[in-house]
Structure formats: structure tokens, C-alpha cells
Amino acid sequence: MEIDNNVKRDEVESLVKELMVGENGKEMKKRAMEWKKLAEISAQKSTGSSYVNIEKVINDVLLASKH
């Protein structure tokens, strides 16, 4: 979905309705929830990149400053 520079109120209204109740909006919400779930799983796994990176920060910065 795109809005050009010469947007009209009724066009915006139509796009908002499509996002809120239309099939495209439902599909977007479904995909967003799937991404959210994958991000949560990745952040919780000890092998996930988020976990590994925060662990590295803790070890390199926070714990190193105590020595």
C-alpha cells in the first residue's frame, strides 16, 4: 500500500479501513504476529543473536570494568 504526494482524505480513509478490517490488513497483522513470536524466541534462546550479543556486552564491557 502506498500513498502518493497528492493524497486525498477519502483515499486515506480507504487505506485505513483496508488495514483495519480488510483481508490485506488481516494478513499483515498475521505476519507481524509471526515475526513477533520469532523475535521473542530468538531473544530467549542462548544461541540467538540477541542473546549472544547482550552476553558479549556484559562480558566485554560490564565485567571487564570490574577487573
C-alpha positions as CSV (number, residue, x, y, z in Angstrom):
1,M,0.0,0.0,0.0
2,E,1.3,3.4,-1.0
3,I,0.2,7.0,-0.7
4,D,1.5,9.5,-3.2
5,N,2.1,13.2,-2.5
6,N,-1.4,14.3,-3.8
7,V,-3.3,12.3,-1.2
8,K,-7.0,12.8,-0.6
9,R,-8.9,12.2,2.5
10,D,-11.1,9.5,1.0
11,E,-8.1,7.7,-0.2
12,V,-6.5,7.7,3.2
13,E,-9.8,6.6,4.7
14,S,-10.0,3.7,2.3
15,L,-6.4,2.5,3.1
16,V,-7.0,2.8,6.8
17,K,-10.2,0.7,6.5
18,E,-8.4,-1.9,4.5
19,L,-5.7,-2.1,7.2
20,M,-8.3,-2.3,10.0
21,V,-10.8,-4.7,8.5
22,G,-9.7,-5.8,5.1
23,E,-8.0,-9.0,4.0
24,N,-4.7,-7.3,3.4
25,G,-4.8,-5.8,6.9
26,K,-5.6,-9.2,8.4
27,E,-2.7,-10.8,6.5
28,M,-0.3,-8.0,7.6
29,K,-1.3,-8.5,11.2
30,K,-0.9,-12.2,11.0
31,R,2.6,-11.8,9.6
32,A,3.5,-9.2,12.2
33,M,2.4,-11.6,15.0
34,E,4.5,-14.4,13.4
35,W,7.6,-12.1,13.3
36,K,6.9,-11.0,16.9
37,K,6.9,-14.7,18.0
38,L,10.1,-15.4,16.1
39,A,11.8,-12.4,17.7
40,E,10.7,-13.5,21.2
41,I,12.0,-17.0,20.6
42,S,15.3,-15.7,19.2
43,A,15.8,-13.3,22.1
44,Q,15.2,-16.1,24.6
45,K,17.5,-18.8,23.0
46,S,21.0,-18.9,24.3
47,T,22.1,-19.4,20.7
48,G,20.0,-16.5,19.4
49,S,21.9,-13.4,18.1
50,S,20.2,-11.1,20.5
51,Y,21.2,-13.2,23.5
52,V,24.7,-13.8,22.2
53,N,25.2,-10.0,21.6
54,I,23.9,-8.9,25.0
55,E,26.1,-11.7,26.6
56,K,29.1,-10.3,24.8
57,V,28.3,-6.7,26.0
58,I,28.0,-8.0,29.6
59,N,31.3,-9.9,29.4
60,D,33.3,-7.4,27.5
61,V,32.1,-4.1,29.0
62,L,30.5,-4.6,32.3
63,L,32.5,-7.5,33.7
64,A,35.8,-6.2,32.3
65,S,35.5,-2.9,34.1
66,K,35.4,-4.7,37.5
67,H,39.0,-6.1,37.0
